[in-house]
């Protein structure tokens, strides 16, 4: 199961939802203050350059890492739990 959360408290909820059967993508790290949310998993899912294993399918994980690369120039630090 994949859960994509965003907003001011997304990282705070992520740790309580974590489990072996799911991956949780949060738009910011637990120690980040709220800024306008720049993390956009939908953008990553539709960006074919995110397909790092060249299987013509962009997974949530690949989309996360693509968005993470974009976010590294900003203050937000999106996290992947799972």
N, C-alpha and C positions, 0 to 999 in steps of 0.2 A: 504494500500500500504506500502510495506517495502522498504527502500532504505538503502543500505549498502555502506558507503563511507569509504575510507581510504586514508592516506597520510597526508602531512604536514598541509593542510588547511581544513581537513574534519570537525573538530569541529566548525570552523568559519562559514562554510556553513550550518551546522545543524540548528542553531537557525533561519535562514531565511527560511528554508524549513519546519519548524515545523507547525503542524496543527492538528485538531481534527481527521482527517481521515487517519492519517499515523503515523507510528513509524519510527524513524530515528536512526540508530546505527552508531556512529562515532568512529573511531579507537583511538582517543585521546581527552582529554579535551581541552577546548579553551586556558587554561593557560599552556599547555604542550609545551615544545620545541621539535623540530623534532629529533626523534631517529629512528633507523631502526624499521619499523613497525612490531611489534610482534603479533598484534591482527589479528586473522584469523577466521572469522565467519564460513567459510567452514569447518574448523577443528571442531568447536563446533557443527555444524549441523550433522556431521557424528559420533560424539562421543555419544554413547548410555548412558553413565553415566550422560550426561546432561539432560536426560529425568526425571525430578524431579517428575512429576505427574504420571509416569508409564503408559502412554497411548500408548506406542510404537511409539511415534512420537516426534521428537525433534523440537520444535518451534524456531522461531528467538529469542524470549525472553529467552528461556531456553539456547540456544546456546550463547547468549550474556552474561548471568550470569556465564556460565561455563568459557568463555574466560575472563571475568572480574576477576574471581577468579585466573586464571593463571597470569593475568597482575598485580595483586596487589603486587607481589614481585618485579615488575619493576617500572620504573618511569612513564610510560604511564598510563593514566587514561581514558579508553574508556568510552563513555557516551551513554545513551539511552534517546532519546527525544520522548515523546509521551505517 
